[in-house]
Amino acid sequence: QKEVEQNSGPLSVPEGAIASLNCTYSDRGSQSFFWYRQYSGKSPELIMFIYSNGDKEDGRFTAQLNKASQYVSLLIRDSQPSDSATYLCAVKNTGTASKLTFGTGTRLQVTL
Amino acid sequence: SAVISQKPSRDICQRGTSLTIQCQVDSQVTMMFWYRQQPGQSLTLIATANQGSEATYESGFVIDKFPISRPNLTFSTLTVSNMSPEDSSIYLCSVRTDTQYFGPGTRLTVL
């Protein structure tokens, strides 16, 4: 079982719709969760992080964490073509102070 | 935040040669990380570069193949040694301050 799992996609949503990106993780003791966006040929950039169960909102982005289900998601409201990218879920594991483990990413396509 | 630069941005190398990638940060950071991202794959941590001590390598990566230097708190190098086509990848430097930031990457192609 992979430590961090994401559906590779592509996930296609029309402009203006809500995009829902999902991530599951295997280490029940994981404490910190991150969403990065990576445009083709570019390096990852941090969108959001979440530590506590529940929702965290930042502009059009909402991160949702359910530690009991070992599940974290990212919602993008009012999706724009510029949101088309690969979204990487990353988990900070217990027992290793600074290591981030990344999922394989979900490719999002926002269509006109 | 942190601004990270890497050199070179890309290179094409011959099998059997070595390439050293440089990473410069605009502020002092305790820990720097080197990641690899192979085509179509996610990021895999190669090693953590600690200033004043040996780098800590992840499973599957060894110092002889990926020697790392960390002479001060703003700079690190990663060498990819005795390269083969399987080493073709993007190599990313990363640092953690308030959160984790990535450099622009070095795109390496080995022929």
Backbone of each chain as ProteinMPNN parsed JSONL, in Angstrom:
{"seq_chain_A": "QKEVEQNSGPLSVPEGAIASLNCTYSDRGSQSFFWYRQYSGKSPELIMFIYSNGDKEDGRFTAQLNKASQYVSLLIRDSQPSDSATYLCAVKNTGTASKLTFGTGTRLQVTL", "coords_chain_A": {"N_chain_A": [[0.849, -1.198, 0.0], [0.58, 2.152, -0.917], [1.993, 5.022, 0.688], [0.821, 7.535, 0.482], [-1.976, 8.207, -1.33], [-3.376, 9.104, -4.415], [-5.823, 9.762, -6.921], [-4.822, 9.581, -10.221], [-6.007, 10.9, -12.308], [-6.813, 12.23, -15.63], [-8.771, 14.755, -13.992], [-11.563, 16.237, -15.074], [-13.216, 19.271, -15.211], [-15.824, 21.653, -15.775], [-15.39, 25.149, -16.479], [-15.963, 27.311, -13.763], [-17.164, 25.438, -12.154], [-17.071, 23.251, -9.229], [-14.097, 21.783, -8.247], [-13.039, 18.714, -6.971], [-10.595, 17.248, -5.146], [-8.959, 14.378, -4.039], [-7.34, 12.564, -1.374], [-5.732, 9.914, 0.249], [-4.132, 8.503, 3.132], [-1.701, 6.414, 4.736], [-0.39, 6.344, 7.2], [-1.524, 6.483, 10.321], [-0.819, 8.159, 12.34], [-0.052, 10.546, 11.203], [0.405, 14.068, 11.013], [0.387, 16.537, 9.727], [-0.745, 18.123, 6.783], [-0.565, 18.775, 3.336], [-1.246, 20.66, 0.431], [-0.041, 20.944, -2.787], [0.416, 22.754, -5.795], [1.297, 22.08, -9.108], [2.387, 23.276, -12.016], [2.879, 22.283, -15.405], [6.178, 21.512, -16.085], [7.109, 23.163, -14.13], [8.074, 23.951, -10.703], [6.734, 22.591, -7.611], [4.234, 24.472, -5.865], [3.106, 25.717, -2.801], [-0.26, 25.47, -1.825], [-2.13, 25.123, 0.259], [-2.215, 24.227, 3.738], [-3.113, 21.929, 6.323], [-3.905, 21.07, 9.634], [-5.73, 20.277, 11.539], [-8.715, 18.383, 12.19], [-11.536, 18.83, 10.041], [-12.621, 21.694, 8.174], [-10.72, 24.021, 6.221], [-10.518, 27.162, 4.961], [-9.43, 29.143, 2.21], [-9.715, 31.704, 0.312], [-10.695, 30.702, -2.856], [-10.16, 28.116, -2.293], [-10.609, 25.173, -0.365], [-9.54, 23.138, 2.176], [-10.037, 19.892, 3.445], [-10.045, 17.791, 6.204], [-10.058, 14.557, 7.529], [-9.192, 12.749, 9.992], [-9.888, 10.338, 11.176], [-10.811, 8.808, 9.088], [-8.59, 8.912, 7.57], [-8.124, 10.742, 5.474], [-7.858, 13.354, 3.194], [-8.872, 16.275, 1.531], [-9.147, 18.55, -1.255], [-10.949, 21.275, -2.22], [-11.836, 23.197, -4.984], [-13.34, 26.06, -5.673], [-15.427, 27.702, -8.155], [-13.892, 27.065, -10.497], [-11.14, 27.816, -12.604], [-9.628, 28.116, -15.875], [-6.937, 28.571, -15.436], [-6.448, 27.108, -13.213], [-5.817, 24.638, -14.043], [-3.691, 22.055, -13.637], [-1.31, 19.898, -11.984], [-2.099, 18.493, -8.908], [-0.639, 17.997, -5.888], [-0.699, 15.965, -3.094], [0.609, 16.048, 0.146], [2.103, 14.572, 2.99], [3.076, 14.941, 6.297], [5.016, 12.856, 8.086], [4.837, 10.95, 11.126], [7.401, 10.521, 13.551], [9.515, 11.215, 11.969], [11.044, 14.109, 11.739], [11.0, 16.086, 9.718], [10.198, 15.132, 7.249], [8.464, 15.057, 4.226], [5.996, 13.199, 2.603], [4.952, 12.51, -0.604], [2.015, 12.215, -2.624], [1.156, 10.793, -5.845], [-0.083, 12.674, -7.322], [-2.834, 14.497, -8.784], [-4.073, 15.182, -11.897], [-5.595, 18.048, -12.972], [-8.005, 19.308, -15.158], [-9.452, 22.141, -16.354], [-12.117, 22.99, -18.182], [-13.248, 25.073, -20.885]], "CA_chain_A": [[0.0, 0.0, 0.0], [1.331, 3.393, -0.969], [1.796, 5.829, 1.882], [-0.105, 8.621, 0.141], [-2.6, 7.806, -2.582], [-4.246, 10.034, -5.134], [-6.226, 9.367, -8.252], [-3.955, 10.334, -11.137], [-6.809, 11.684, -13.23], [-7.173, 13.623, -15.355], [-10.073, 15.159, -13.528], [-11.995, 17.316, -15.956], [-14.376, 20.01, -14.714], [-16.053, 22.865, -16.571], [-15.104, 26.431, -15.836], [-16.997, 27.747, -12.832], [-17.61, 24.327, -11.304], [-16.218, 22.904, -8.086], [-13.215, 20.628, -8.433], [-12.799, 18.014, -5.711], [-9.406, 16.414, -5.25], [-8.945, 13.535, -2.848], [-6.054, 11.977, -0.991], [-5.748, 9.082, 1.448], [-2.794, 8.24, 3.639], [-1.68, 5.162, 5.49], [0.144, 6.514, 8.547], [-2.595, 7.048, 11.127], [-0.277, 9.189, 13.213], [0.354, 11.742, 10.452], [-0.086, 15.244, 11.72], [0.293, 17.737, 8.897], [-1.154, 17.747, 5.429], [-0.281, 19.901, 2.462], [-1.606, 20.582, -0.99], [0.812, 21.712, -3.679], [0.022, 22.825, -7.2], [2.462, 22.031, -9.98], [2.164, 23.454, -13.444], [3.778, 21.489, -16.222], [7.514, 22.07, -16.247], [7.432, 24.066, -13.021], [8.223, 23.292, -9.406], [5.504, 22.662, -6.808], [4.007, 25.633, -5.019], [2.159, 25.4, -1.742], [-1.567, 26.124, -1.856], [-2.732, 25.119, 1.59], [-1.877, 23.169, 4.672], [-4.153, 21.739, 7.339], [-3.43, 20.233, 10.726], [-6.822, 19.838, 12.403], [-9.915, 17.865, 11.543], [-12.505, 19.828, 9.637], [-12.381, 22.457, 6.953], [-9.935, 25.244, 6.267], [-10.807, 27.873, 3.717], [-8.544, 30.24, 1.811], [-10.175, 32.143, -1.002], [-11.486, 29.688, -3.571], [-9.693, 26.791, -1.905], [-10.968, 24.63, 0.949], [-8.964, 21.841, 2.517], [-10.851, 19.147, 4.4], [-9.276, 16.711, 6.823], [-10.755, 13.597, 8.38], [-8.129, 11.854, 10.453], [-10.44, 9.011, 11.461], [-10.873, 8.107, 7.8], [-7.276, 9.074, 6.927], [-8.575, 11.3, 4.208], [-7.764, 14.805, 3.069], [-9.333, 16.68, 0.208], [-9.026, 19.951, -1.644], [-12.021, 21.752, -3.08], [-11.57, 24.456, -5.677], [-14.605, 26.642, -6.141], [-15.333, 28.583, -9.319], [-12.657, 26.641, -11.175], [-10.704, 28.609, -13.743], [-8.648, 27.413, -16.712], [-5.605, 28.72, -14.836], [-6.289, 26.092, -12.164], [-5.393, 23.39, -14.677], [-2.358, 21.733, -13.142], [-1.285, 18.69, -11.164], [-2.202, 18.822, -7.489], [0.081, 17.0, -5.098], [-0.988, 15.867, -1.668], [1.819, 15.684, 0.895], [1.825, 14.269, 4.387], [4.247, 14.945, 7.171], [4.876, 11.632, 8.856], [5.306, 10.914, 12.5], [8.668, 9.849, 13.774], [10.568, 11.843, 11.17], [10.643, 15.48, 12.017], [10.8, 17.022, 8.625], [10.03, 14.476, 5.959], [7.172, 15.085, 3.555], [5.76, 12.138, 1.632], [4.041, 13.021, -1.615], [1.264, 11.355, -3.511], [1.563, 10.884, -7.245], [-0.697, 13.856, -7.915], [-4.019, 14.423, -9.63], [-4.062, 16.216, -12.949], [-6.888, 18.73, -13.114], [-8.227, 20.064, -16.39], [-10.646, 22.981, -16.3], [-12.468, 23.21, -19.584], [-14.047, 26.274, -21.161]], "C_chain_A": [[0.884, 1.247, 0.0], [1.017, 4.223, 0.264], [0.781, 6.932, 1.655], [-0.665, 8.314, -1.239], [-3.509, 8.895, -3.128], [-4.645, 9.405, -6.452], [-5.461, 10.221, -9.256], [-4.722, 11.22, -12.102], [-6.516, 11.317, -14.681], [-8.608, 13.776, -14.867], [-10.474, 16.37, -14.36], [-13.252, 17.962, -15.398], [-14.568, 21.241, -15.586], [-15.721, 24.107, -15.767], [-16.277, 26.856, -14.964], [-17.494, 26.672, -11.885], [-16.668, 24.157, -10.123], [-15.398, 21.672, -8.44], [-12.923, 20.027, -7.07], [-11.664, 17.027, -5.89], [-9.231, 15.664, -3.935], [-7.59, 12.869, -2.628], [-6.277, 11.115, 0.25], [-4.322, 8.764, 1.852], [-2.83, 7.066, 4.594], [-1.215, 5.325, 6.935], [-0.881, 7.228, 9.424], [-2.103, 8.169, 12.031], [0.159, 10.455, 12.5], [-0.334, 12.967, 11.021], [-0.345, 16.447, 10.833], [0.075, 17.326, 7.453], [-1.085, 18.983, 4.54], [-0.813, 19.609, 1.063], [-0.684, 21.524, -1.775], [0.212, 21.681, -5.08], [1.295, 22.85, -8.035], [2.015, 22.177, -11.421], [3.225, 22.676, -14.205], [5.121, 22.198, -16.397], [7.948, 23.01, -15.146], [7.58, 23.284, -11.731], [6.933, 23.434, -8.608], [5.435, 23.953, -5.998], [2.9, 25.299, -4.021], [0.86, 26.193, -1.912], [-2.12, 26.253, -0.455], [-2.105, 24.034, 2.44], [-2.984, 23.09, 5.714], [-3.633, 20.77, 8.381], [-4.576, 19.588, 11.502], [-7.972, 19.284, 11.583], [-10.872, 18.992, 11.192], [-12.085, 20.507, 8.356], [-11.507, 23.662, 7.237], [-10.086, 25.924, 4.922], [-9.799, 28.98, 3.474], [-8.92, 30.64, 0.404], [-11.059, 31.095, -1.651], [-11.155, 28.266, -3.147], [-10.187, 26.423, -0.5], [-10.292, 23.276, 1.107], [-9.838, 21.194, 3.576], [-10.033, 17.968, 4.914], [-10.172, 15.864, 7.706], [-9.728, 12.558, 8.818], [-8.656, 10.449, 10.746], [-10.488, 8.169, 10.195], [-9.562, 8.193, 7.034], [-7.451, 9.627, 5.519], [-8.425, 12.804, 4.262], [-8.158, 15.18, 1.65], [-9.103, 18.163, -0.002], [-10.177, 20.273, -2.585], [-11.602, 23.079, -3.698], [-12.894, 24.958, -6.226], [-14.363, 27.548, -7.331], [-14.043, 28.29, -10.102], [-12.402, 27.48, -12.423], [-9.722, 27.801, -14.593], [-7.236, 27.494, -16.139], [-5.377, 27.76, -13.673], [-5.836, 24.757, -12.737], [-3.929, 23.133, -14.343], [-2.429, 20.357, -12.485], [-1.252, 19.113, -9.703], [-1.625, 17.671, -6.67], [-0.343, 17.103, -3.642], [0.298, 15.426, -0.966], [1.472, 15.542, 2.361], [3.124, 14.289, 5.163], [4.076, 13.801, 8.151], [5.325, 11.806, 10.292], [6.658, 10.22, 12.547], [9.813, 10.416, 12.965], [10.251, 13.317, 11.092], [10.279, 16.285, 10.786], [10.525, 16.376, 7.284], [8.595, 14.619, 5.472], [7.094, 13.928, 2.572], [4.669, 12.599, 0.681], [3.259, 11.897, -2.271], [1.712, 11.579, -4.946], [0.901, 12.042, -7.976], [-1.917, 13.538, -8.747], [-3.95, 15.551, -10.638], [-5.462, 16.756, -13.137], [-6.916, 19.491, -14.426], [-9.525, 20.834, -16.245], [-10.959, 23.397, -17.724], [-13.372, 24.432, -19.74], [-15.478, 25.894, -21.536]], "O_chain_A": [[1.806, 1.377, 0.805], [-0.079, 4.142, 0.819], [-0.028, 7.231, 2.534], [0.086, 8.176, -2.204], [-4.292, 9.511, -2.406], [-3.9, 8.612, -7.028], [-5.454, 11.448, -9.153], [-4.171, 12.173, -12.652], [-6.026, 10.22, -14.951], [-9.514, 13.044, -15.264], [-9.799, 17.399, -14.345], [-14.242, 17.279, -15.139], [-13.596, 21.812, -16.082], [-15.767, 24.107, -14.537], [-17.435, 26.772, -15.374], [-18.179, 26.976, -10.908], [-15.63, 24.811, -10.021], [-15.935, 20.653, -8.875], [-12.598, 20.744, -6.124], [-11.755, 16.089, -6.683], [-9.341, 16.246, -2.855], [-6.816, 12.647, -3.559], [-6.937, 11.545, 1.196], [-3.415, 8.756, 1.02], [-3.865, 6.763, 5.188], [-1.598, 4.538, 7.802], [-1.084, 8.435, 9.29], [-2.882, 9.03, 12.44], [0.694, 11.36, 13.14], [-1.486, 12.919, 11.449], [-1.194, 17.282, 11.143], [0.623, 16.336, 6.97], [-1.486, 20.079, 4.93], [-0.82, 18.47, 0.596], [-0.566, 22.712, -1.476], [-0.416, 20.703, -5.486], [2.251, 23.554, -7.708], [1.346, 21.303, -11.971], [4.325, 22.443, -13.705], [5.172, 23.355, -16.813], [9.03, 23.593, -15.212], [7.253, 22.098, -11.671], [6.121, 24.311, -8.902], [6.449, 24.454, -5.511], [1.894, 24.679, -4.367], [0.874, 27.408, -2.113], [-2.525, 27.333, -0.025], [-1.544, 23.061, 1.936], [-3.7, 24.062, 5.953], [-2.996, 19.769, 8.051], [-4.427, 18.498, 12.055], [-8.176, 19.668, 10.432], [-11.009, 19.97, 11.928], [-11.305, 19.975, 7.566], [-11.538, 24.244, 8.321], [-9.816, 25.333, 3.877], [-9.367, 29.665, 4.401], [-8.507, 30.012, -0.571], [-12.049, 30.653, -1.068], [-11.799, 27.317, -3.593], [-10.181, 27.245, 0.417], [-10.455, 22.385, 0.273], [-10.32, 21.862, 4.491], [-9.409, 17.244, 4.139], [-10.94, 16.377, 8.52], [-9.439, 11.608, 8.091], [-7.928, 9.471, 10.576], [-10.235, 6.965, 10.228], [-9.435, 7.606, 5.959], [-6.991, 9.055, 4.531], [-8.809, 13.45, 5.237], [-7.818, 14.487, 0.692], [-8.895, 18.924, 0.944], [-10.354, 19.624, -3.615], [-11.083, 23.964, -3.018], [-13.485, 24.358, -7.124], [-13.273, 28.09, -7.514], [-13.222, 29.179, -10.327], [-13.316, 27.805, -13.182], [-9.058, 26.899, -14.082], [-6.43, 26.584, -16.337], [-4.251, 27.611, -13.198], [-5.507, 23.84, -11.984], [-3.047, 23.903, -14.723], [-3.49, 19.734, -12.44], [-0.472, 19.983, -9.314], [-2.075, 16.529, -6.762], [-0.343, 18.179, -3.045], [0.992, 14.527, -1.443], [0.658, 16.291, 2.903], [4.135, 13.728, 4.739], [3.131, 13.769, 8.94], [6.099, 12.707, 10.615], [6.995, 9.427, 11.669], [10.973, 10.122, 13.251], [9.286, 13.718, 10.441], [9.342, 17.083, 10.818], [10.618, 17.051, 6.258], [7.641, 14.342, 6.2], [8.023, 13.704, 1.796], [3.596, 13.026, 1.108], [3.759, 10.787, -2.451], [2.542, 12.444, -5.225], [1.267, 12.361, -9.107], [-2.03, 12.463, -9.336], [-3.791, 16.719, -10.282], [-6.398, 16.011, -13.425], [-5.983, 20.22, -14.764], [-10.583, 20.24, -16.037], [-10.166, 24.069, -18.383], [-14.15, 24.773, -18.848], [-16.3, 26.771, -21.803]]}, "seq_chain_B": "SAVISQKPSRDICQRGTSLTIQCQVDSQVTMMFWYRQQPGQSLTLIATANQGSEATYESGFVIDKFPISRPNLTFSTLTVSNMSPEDSSIYLCSVRTDTQYFGPGTRLTVL", "coords_chain_B": {"N_chain_B": [[8.828, 33.115, 4.147], [10.816, 31.719, 1.446], [13.296, 32.229, -0.977], [14.505, 30.375, -3.551], [17.187, 29.365, -5.533], [18.458, 27.501, -8.289], [21.172, 25.929, -9.94], [22.587, 24.08, -12.62], [19.756, 25.087, -14.68], [18.934, 23.272, -16.481], [20.335, 20.383, -18.079], [22.128, 18.382, -20.4], [23.607, 15.328, -20.406], [26.309, 12.99, -20.778], [26.303, 9.452, -20.541], [27.851, 7.977, -17.726], [29.203, 10.177, -16.814], [29.392, 12.9, -14.38], [27.301, 15.221, -12.616], [27.019, 18.26, -10.936], [24.716, 19.878, -8.963], [23.651, 23.014, -7.917], [22.298, 24.717, -5.1], [20.863, 27.577, -3.837], [19.805, 29.589, -1.182], [17.859, 32.361, -0.036], [17.947, 32.968, 2.612], [19.03, 31.974, 5.884], [18.758, 28.567, 6.591], [17.923, 25.692, 8.46], [17.535, 23.036, 7.595], [17.88, 21.447, 4.509], [16.567, 19.963, 1.596], [16.763, 17.401, -0.854], [15.068, 16.447, -3.72], [13.79, 14.124, -6.122], [12.144, 14.041, -9.212], [10.85, 12.002, -11.349], [9.946, 11.514, -14.813], [6.502, 12.02, -15.165], [6.024, 11.215, -12.593], [5.666, 11.452, -8.989], [7.151, 13.414, -6.337], [10.164, 12.3, -4.948], [11.947, 11.896, -2.041], [15.379, 12.319, -1.82], [17.506, 12.894, -0.05], [18.27, 14.458, 3.099], [19.885, 17.409, 3.711], [22.104, 18.348, 6.037], [23.53, 21.005, 7.78], [26.85, 20.974, 8.698], [26.975, 18.309, 9.294], [26.771, 14.853, 8.199], [24.801, 14.109, 5.305], [21.454, 12.825, 5.381], [20.264, 9.954, 4.028], [17.589, 8.639, 2.071], [15.853, 5.492, 1.81], [17.1, 3.485, -0.753], [18.726, 5.324, -1.906], [22.1, 6.325, -2.118], [25.176, 7.527, -0.729], [27.428, 7.383, -2.354], [26.458, 7.534, -4.908], [24.92, 9.832, -4.904], [26.367, 12.191, -3.754], [26.359, 14.78, -1.311], [26.818, 18.15, -0.436], [26.994, 20.557, 2.19], [27.932, 23.332, 2.922], [27.289, 25.685, 4.287], [24.595, 27.607, 5.828], [23.007, 28.505, 3.791], [23.399, 27.248, 1.405], [23.753, 24.426, -0.775], [24.908, 21.461, -2.41], [24.169, 18.934, -4.798], [25.407, 16.044, -6.178], [25.12, 14.09, -9.017], [26.279, 11.076, -9.715], [28.3, 9.138, -11.984], [26.452, 8.801, -14.17], [23.453, 7.382, -15.595], [20.99, 6.669, -18.149], [18.691, 6.243, -16.634], [18.813, 8.06, -14.627], [17.802, 10.342, -15.593], [15.843, 13.057, -14.951], [13.957, 15.427, -12.967], [15.543, 17.399, -10.641], [15.079, 18.611, -7.467], [15.617, 21.155, -5.176], [14.809, 21.84, -1.81], [13.506, 23.692, 0.951], [12.757, 24.213, 4.417], [11.001, 26.579, 6.124], [8.767, 28.536, 7.458], [7.01, 26.959, 6.2], [7.251, 24.427, 3.639], [9.308, 24.976, 0.877], [10.045, 24.957, -2.633], [12.724, 24.833, -4.948], [13.349, 25.948, -8.361], [14.08, 23.748, -9.806], [16.155, 21.349, -11.536], [16.487, 20.192, -14.66], [17.461, 17.205, -15.831], [18.9, 15.387, -18.404], [20.055, 12.318, -19.457], [22.11, 10.854, -21.766]], "CA_chain_B": [[9.01, 32.482, 2.844], [12.206, 31.554, 1.036], [13.538, 32.249, -2.417], [15.51, 29.348, -3.82], [17.659, 29.295, -6.912], [19.225, 26.307, -8.605], [21.961, 25.956, -11.16], [21.967, 24.659, -13.808], [18.319, 24.852, -14.786], [18.816, 22.034, -17.234], [21.58, 19.937, -18.689], [22.139, 17.109, -21.11], [24.894, 14.75, -20.039], [26.624, 11.681, -21.307], [26.391, 8.321, -19.608], [29.132, 7.783, -17.05], [29.727, 11.436, -16.266], [28.759, 13.382, -13.153], [26.801, 16.593, -12.654], [26.768, 18.858, -9.627], [23.634, 20.851, -8.954], [23.804, 23.944, -6.807], [21.072, 25.278, -4.549], [21.138, 28.761, -3.022], [18.604, 30.117, -0.529], [18.068, 33.764, 0.308], [17.99, 33.117, 4.057], [19.629, 30.809, 6.536], [17.804, 27.511, 6.923], [18.584, 24.569, 9.121], [17.486, 21.803, 6.82], [17.605, 21.508, 3.08], [16.182, 18.653, 1.1], [16.888, 17.148, -2.286], [14.045, 15.559, -4.234], [13.832, 13.758, -7.529], [10.835, 13.845, -9.819], [11.021, 11.362, -12.652], [8.846, 11.861, -15.726], [5.184, 11.506, -14.847], [5.986, 10.692, -11.232], [5.656, 12.46, -7.941], [8.446, 13.755, -5.774], [10.776, 11.323, -4.063], [13.03, 12.489, -1.267], [16.673, 11.652, -1.938], [18.257, 13.038, 1.195], [18.199, 15.703, 3.856], [21.229, 17.96, 3.837], [22.252, 19.024, 7.323], [24.758, 21.784, 7.871], [27.786, 20.534, 9.727], [26.955, 16.858, 9.504], [26.504, 14.082, 6.997], [23.426, 14.076, 4.827], [20.673, 11.636, 5.717], [19.725, 9.442, 2.772], [16.404, 7.786, 2.119], [16.029, 4.137, 1.3], [17.266, 3.426, -2.197], [19.685, 6.348, -2.335], [23.354, 6.158, -1.389], [26.076, 8.673, -0.8], [28.359, 7.256, -3.472], [25.757, 7.91, -6.129], [24.38, 11.193, -4.755], [27.036, 12.934, -2.682], [25.768, 16.075, -1.005], [27.579, 19.038, 0.434], [26.206, 21.618, 2.847], [28.991, 24.092, 3.589], [26.747, 26.722, 5.169], [23.153, 27.546, 6.022], [22.269, 29.017, 2.637], [23.892, 26.638, 0.167], [23.973, 22.981, -0.806], [25.067, 20.872, -3.73], [23.883, 17.514, -5.009], [26.082, 15.504, -7.347], [24.623, 12.838, -9.562], [27.536, 10.489, -10.149], [28.285, 7.986, -12.897], [25.05, 8.854, -14.599], [22.87, 6.506, -16.604], [19.709, 7.25, -18.597], [17.675, 6.141, -15.568], [18.938, 9.239, -13.767], [17.097, 11.474, -16.222], [14.816, 13.431, -13.985], [14.071, 16.776, -12.431], [16.071, 17.381, -9.278], [14.549, 19.797, -6.803], [16.066, 21.542, -3.848], [13.677, 22.305, -1.012], [13.855, 24.121, 2.308], [11.609, 24.43, 5.29], [11.023, 27.7, 7.067], [7.427, 28.416, 8.045], [6.512, 25.78, 5.503], [8.275, 23.883, 2.756], [9.372, 25.62, -0.425], [10.838, 24.249, -3.62], [13.431, 25.574, -5.978], [12.785, 25.809, -9.706], [14.408, 22.439, -10.361], [17.167, 21.118, -12.571], [16.023, 19.125, -15.56], [18.629, 16.466, -16.282], [18.723, 14.334, -19.406], [21.288, 11.533, -19.619], [22.044, 10.128, -23.044]], "C_chain_B": [[10.5, 32.363, 2.549], [12.268, 31.582, -0.478], [14.717, 31.34, -2.688], [15.903, 29.413, -5.283], [18.491, 28.038, -7.087], [19.995, 26.531, -9.898], [22.553, 24.595, -11.405], [20.463, 24.41, -13.814], [18.037, 23.578, -15.574], [20.175, 21.664, -17.791], [21.337, 18.605, -19.392], [23.529, 16.53, -20.942], [25.072, 13.388, -20.668], [26.657, 10.652, -20.189], [27.789, 8.222, -19.011], [29.732, 9.041, -16.458], [28.975, 11.814, -14.997], [28.326, 14.828, -13.327], [26.57, 17.067, -11.226], [25.748, 19.973, -9.761], [23.78, 21.723, -7.717], [22.44, 24.488, -6.385], [21.432, 26.412, -3.593], [19.822, 29.298, -2.463], [18.891, 31.536, -0.057], [18.068, 34.013, 1.809], [18.598, 31.856, 4.656], [18.544, 29.806, 6.933], [18.558, 26.338, 7.516], [18.656, 23.353, 8.206], [17.136, 22.083, 5.369], [17.393, 20.089, 2.588], [16.428, 18.58, -0.408], [15.866, 16.094, -2.689], [14.347, 15.233, -5.693], [12.4, 13.573, -8.004], [11.058, 13.295, -11.217], [9.797, 11.636, -13.513], [7.538, 11.201, -15.335], [5.022, 10.997, -13.432], [5.873, 11.842, -10.23], [7.063, 12.678, -7.402], [8.911, 12.662, -4.816], [11.947, 11.981, -3.351], [14.296, 11.654, -1.424], [17.386, 11.687, -0.59], [17.961, 14.38, 1.831], [19.62, 16.172, 4.1], [21.313, 18.793, 5.098], [23.574, 19.779, 7.357], [25.608, 21.272, 9.017], [27.75, 19.057, 10.026], [26.671, 16.16, 8.184], [25.033, 14.175, 6.604], [22.767, 12.77, 5.237], [19.953, 11.175, 4.47], [18.509, 8.555, 3.013], [16.732, 6.415, 1.527], [16.103, 4.159, -0.218], [18.246, 4.444, -2.75], [20.935, 6.248, -1.471], [24.286, 7.317, -1.666], [27.016, 8.58, -1.988], [27.742, 7.715, -4.784], [25.309, 9.37, -6.09], [25.084, 11.928, -3.607], [26.469, 14.347, -2.544], [26.735, 16.872, -0.15], [26.65, 20.094, 1.001], [27.193, 22.478, 3.638], [28.495, 25.193, 4.515], [25.223, 26.659, 5.158], [22.339, 28.069, 4.846], [22.583, 28.274, 1.34], [24.048, 25.139, 0.319], [24.215, 22.562, -2.249], [24.691, 19.403, -3.677], [24.63, 17.101, -6.269], [25.408, 14.201, -7.751], [25.814, 12.187, -10.253], [27.317, 9.323, -11.108], [26.893, 7.786, -13.486], [24.707, 7.812, -15.652], [21.548, 7.133, -17.049], [18.611, 7.205, -17.534], [17.737, 7.319, -14.596], [18.282, 10.478, -14.378], [15.873, 11.816, -15.391], [14.896, 14.931, -13.739], [14.528, 16.651, -10.985], [15.709, 18.715, -8.618], [15.171, 19.961, -5.428], [14.863, 22.102, -3.089], [14.165, 22.707, 0.369], [12.584, 24.274, 3.111], [11.889, 25.617, 6.185], [9.697, 27.652, 7.817], [6.686, 27.244, 7.406], [7.574, 25.343, 4.498], [8.162, 24.484, 1.361], [10.315, 24.843, -1.335], [11.535, 25.222, -4.551], [12.84, 25.278, -7.34], [13.127, 24.481, -10.369], [15.516, 22.475, -11.389], [16.714, 19.934, -13.398], [17.243, 18.455, -16.183], [18.218, 15.396, -17.282], [20.059, 13.639, -19.589], [21.15, 10.684, -20.878], [22.847, 8.841, -22.994]], "O_chain_B": [[11.338, 32.848, 3.31], [11.408, 31.032, -1.167], [15.796, 31.515, -2.121], [15.048, 29.506, -6.164], [19.144, 27.572, -6.154], [19.54, 27.217, -10.813], [23.004, 23.973, -10.444], [19.961, 23.603, -13.031], [17.033, 22.901, -15.356], [21.051, 22.513, -17.954], [20.46, 17.826, -19.018], [24.519, 17.17, -21.295], [24.106, 12.722, -21.041], [26.996, 10.957, -19.045], [28.787, 8.368, -19.717], [30.678, 8.966, -15.675], [28.037, 11.128, -14.592], [28.925, 15.572, -14.104], [25.991, 16.349, -10.41], [25.903, 20.888, -10.569], [24.003, 21.227, -6.612], [21.551, 24.689, -7.212], [22.211, 26.226, -2.658], [18.843, 29.441, -3.195], [20.026, 31.87, 0.279], [18.178, 35.162, 2.239], [18.668, 30.812, 4.008], [17.538, 30.172, 7.54], [19.683, 26.035, 7.121], [19.706, 22.726, 8.064], [16.223, 22.848, 5.058], [17.976, 19.139, 3.111], [16.313, 19.574, -1.125], [15.793, 15.012, -2.107], [15.055, 15.962, -6.388], [11.558, 13.021, -7.295], [11.407, 14.026, -12.143], [8.729, 11.956, -12.993], [7.464, 9.981, -15.19], [3.993, 10.409, -13.099], [5.971, 13.019, -10.576], [8.039, 12.176, -7.958], [8.146, 12.17, -3.987], [12.831, 12.554, -3.988], [14.291, 10.445, -1.192], [17.81, 10.659, -0.062], [17.469, 15.307, 1.186], [20.453, 15.433, 4.626], [20.661, 19.831, 5.209], [24.616, 19.232, 6.997], [25.148, 21.154, 10.153], [28.44, 18.597, 10.936], [26.367, 16.803, 7.179], [24.148, 14.301, 7.45], [23.429, 11.748, 5.417], [19.132, 11.903, 3.912], [18.417, 7.832, 4.005], [17.741, 6.224, 0.849], [15.271, 4.775, -0.884], [18.559, 4.423, -3.94], [20.849, 6.104, -0.252], [24.196, 7.991, -2.693], [27.368, 9.604, -2.573], [28.437, 8.224, -5.663], [25.318, 10.059, -7.111], [24.454, 12.249, -2.6], [26.147, 15.009, -3.531], [27.387, 16.333, 0.744], [25.656, 20.475, 0.382], [27.283, 22.372, 4.861], [29.209, 25.595, 5.433], [24.636, 25.764, 4.55], [21.109, 28.075, 4.9], [22.075, 28.645, 0.282], [24.419, 24.638, 1.38], [23.778, 23.23, -3.187], [24.866, 18.725, -2.664], [24.496, 17.742, -7.312], [25.163, 13.327, -6.92], [26.302, 12.693, -11.264], [26.305, 8.624, -11.055], [26.261, 6.743, -13.316], [25.535, 7.419, -16.474], [21.043, 8.038, -16.385], [17.704, 8.038, -17.539], [16.801, 7.539, -13.827], [18.22, 11.532, -13.745], [14.994, 10.985, -15.162], [15.791, 15.611, -14.242], [13.96, 15.885, -10.206], [15.996, 19.79, -9.145], [15.235, 19.023, -4.633], [14.004, 22.762, -3.675], [15.121, 22.134, 0.893], [11.491, 24.44, 2.569], [12.884, 25.652, 6.909], [9.518, 26.823, 8.71], [5.828, 26.624, 8.035], [8.691, 25.859, 4.522], [7.094, 24.504, 0.75], [11.243, 24.173, -0.882], [11.009, 26.282, -4.89], [11.934, 24.453, -7.465], [12.529, 24.124, -11.384], [15.774, 23.497, -12.024], [16.575, 18.819, -12.895], [17.966, 19.069, -16.967], [17.307, 14.606, -17.033], [21.075, 14.285, -19.845], [20.206, 9.907, -21.031], [22.9, 8.109, -23.982]]}, "name": "protein", "num_of_chains": 2, "seq": "QKEVEQNSGPLSVPEGAIASLNCTYSDRGSQSFFWYRQYSGKSPELIMFIYSNGDKEDGRFTAQLNKASQYVSLLIRDSQPSDSATYLCAVKNTGTASKLTFGTGTRLQVTLSAVISQKPSRDICQRGTSLTIQCQVDSQVTMMFWYRQQPGQSLTLIATANQGSEATYESGFVIDKFPISRPNLTFSTLTVSNMSPEDSSIYLCSVRTDTQYFGPGTRLTVL"}
